[in-house]
Amino acid sequence: MQIEGCVAFVTGADRGLGAGLLNALLERGAGKVYAGVKKMEGVADGDPRVVPVEVDITNIEQVASAASNAKDITLLINNAGLNRTQPVLETNDAEAARAEMEVNYFGTLNMMRAFSPALKSNGGAIINILSILARVALPSMASLSASKAAALRMTEGARAELAPHGVRVISVLPGPIDTEMSRSIPPPKIPVGEAVDAVLSALEGGSDEVYMGAMAQEIARGLAADRQALHARLLTL
């Protein structure tokens, strides 16, 4: 898909990867970018092509309102996410798993359902920023892994549904990106600029499942070679 002239909607656009994607889309000639944020403060508004939109992706009414005002979109980037960094059983946050599922799975699903009619009409693509932990469980973040795994299966189902309408659905599975969300994760981390380039390269390329960064690529190779051995190694981390 060509970026120049596209009309994009990016969630979580006020910081981290979302802010980087917003700026890169503008630099590469996007015609308009809807900047989806939970609160309007801090949204860059120097470019007339940026349309700030207050939207909590877990709020169906807000999502529906955002979609009704952005019927011209050709690209949806579901970037908003949540990581509470919790195991499954011995957690110190009993609501972490529910919160992660609400954002990472149901919130992404809300956005896809609301915006897919416009994309079917206009053509274009959806990019879901997931995690390599959608493919494996890291014990210290196992509830995140479960939510991202659910989102990956949902992404695959949506890809099949939208393919007859000429709409691509791309899943991006990175290792840790150097953002506030990953502040507690030790390096190495993917620089935001490198992550932005990888996401937009996926859009311009032909692959619908992208493993971003050395960690994600190593895990993908390990899963293909010996899944059981890889899981045994991850249990020690």
N, C-alpha and C positions, 0 to 999 in steps of 0.2 A: 504494500500500500504506500502511496506517495504522501509524504508529510506536508509538503507545500500546498497550501490552500485548504487543508483539512479543518474540520470543526471538531475540537476535542473537548471531553469532559474528564477532568482528573480529580479523583478524591484524595483527601489528605494533602492538598496542594499548598499548605502554608508552611511546611517544613520538610527537611530531610529529602528523601527520594522524590516525593511529590513536588516539592518546590523546584528541585532540579529538573524534573520532567517538564514542568510548566515553562521554565526559562528556555529549555532546549527546544521545545516545540515552537516557541516564538522565534527563536534564533533561526530555525530551519524553515520558517515561512508559513506556519499555521495561520489560517484565516481568522480563527477565533478560538479562544480557550476558556471554557467555563472552569473556574477554580473552585472546586468543592471543598468547603471548610466547615468545621463544627461551630466556629465563632468567627465573625467578620474581622476582628482586630488582627492586624499584622499581615493582611493580604496585600501583596505588591499590586499597586494600581496605576503605575506609570505608563503602561501600554494600553491604548484604547481597545486592543483586541482581547484584553482580559476581562472576563465577566465574573466577579466574585459571587458565589452561591453558598448560602448557609444551609448545610444539610448534614444531618446525623444519619448515617446510612442504616442505622437500626430503627429509625423512625419512618414507618411506611408512608405516613402522610407527607413528611418533608421530602422523601424520595420521589413520591408521585408529583409533588409540586415542582421539584427541580426538573423532572422529565418533561412535564407539560410546557415548561419555559425553554426547553432546549431541544426542540424537535428537529433542529437542523444538524444535529451531531452526526459525524461519520466515524468517530473514534471515542470509545469509552475505556479509560484506564482505571481499573479498580485497584487503587494503591493503598487506601486506608486499611490499617490492620492493628492488631493488639497482641502483645506478648507479655503475659504476667510472670513468665519464668517460673513455672510451677511443675512439680511431678504430679502424677495422677492420684496417688493414695496418701502419702505422707505430706500433705500440703499445709501451708500456714495461711492459705487464702481459699476458703471453701467455695467462694463464688468465682474463682479464676476461670475454671473450665467453662462455666456458663457464659461469662463475659466474653471470653475468646471465641466461643462458638457463635454468639450473637453478632459479633463484628465480622470475624473472618469467614464464617459460612453464611449465616442468614443475612448479614448486611450486604455482602457481595451478591447474594441471590436476589435481594430486594432491588439492587441497582440493575442487574441484568434483566430482570422481569420488566422493570419500568421503562428501560431504554431500548429494549429489543424491538419494539414496534417501529421506532424511528429508524433504527439501523436496518431493519428489513426493507424499509421504504427507500432509504438513502444509499444503502450499501456501506461497507466499511469494516470495522474490526473492533473486537473487545480484547483488551489485555488484562489478565488477572495476575497481579503480583502475589505469588504464593511463597513457598519456601522449600528448600530441599528437604526439610523435615516433614513435608507432605509424603515423602517416600520412605522415611525411616523415623523411628522414635528415639530421640535423645532423652534419656531418663530425667534429666533436670528440667526439661521443657516438654514433657510428654503430653500435657494437656494442649499446648500449642500445636504439637505434632498432630494430634487428633483433629483439631479444627481445620488445619491446613490440608490434611488428608481428605476430609469431607469436602472441602472446597475444590480440591483437585478432581475428585470423582464428579462433582457437580459441573465443573468446567468441561470435562470430557462429554458429559451428557448434553450440555448446551451447544458444544461444538457440532455434535451430530444433528441437533435440531436446527441450527442456523446455517449449516452448510448448504442446504438446498436454496437458501435465500442469498447466497453469495457473501455471507458475513463470516469472516474469520474469527476464531476464538483462540487466543494464544495464552498458554500458561507459562509464566516465568518462575523458575525455581532457583532462587539464589541461595548462596551461603550467607553468612552475616554481612550486612552492609554497615558502613561506618556512619550510623545515625544515632539519634537519641534512644531509639527503641532497643538498640544493641549495645548500649553503654556498659552493661555488666558482662558482656561477652569478651573474652580475651582476644587479642589479635592472632592471626591476620584477619582483616576485614576488607571488604571491597570498597574502594573509594566511591563516593556518590557519583562523581563524574563518570567513572568507568561503568557503574551500574546503569546510569542514564543512557550511555552509548549502547550498552548491550540490549536494553529494552527497545530502543528505537531501531537498532539494527535488526532485531527480531521482526519488528513491524515491516521493515523494508525487505526482509528476506522471505524464505519460504517455509521455515520450520514453525510448527505450532506448539512445540514443547521445548523450552530453552533452559539449559542448565548453566547458571551464571556463576563464574568464579571457580577457582581451583578446587575448593572443598566440595562444591556441588558436583563438579565433573568427576572427581575421584569417587564420590559416593555412587554416582550413576554407574560408573565402571564396576565398582564393587558389587552392586546389585546384579549387574548382568553376569559377572563372573562366578560369584559364590555368595548368595544372599545370606545364608545362615552364618557364614564366617564373618561377614560384615556386621550383622546384628550382634554377634557375640563380642566383637571388638568395641562396638558402641556402648555396650552395657558397662564397660569399664571406665567410661568418660564421666 
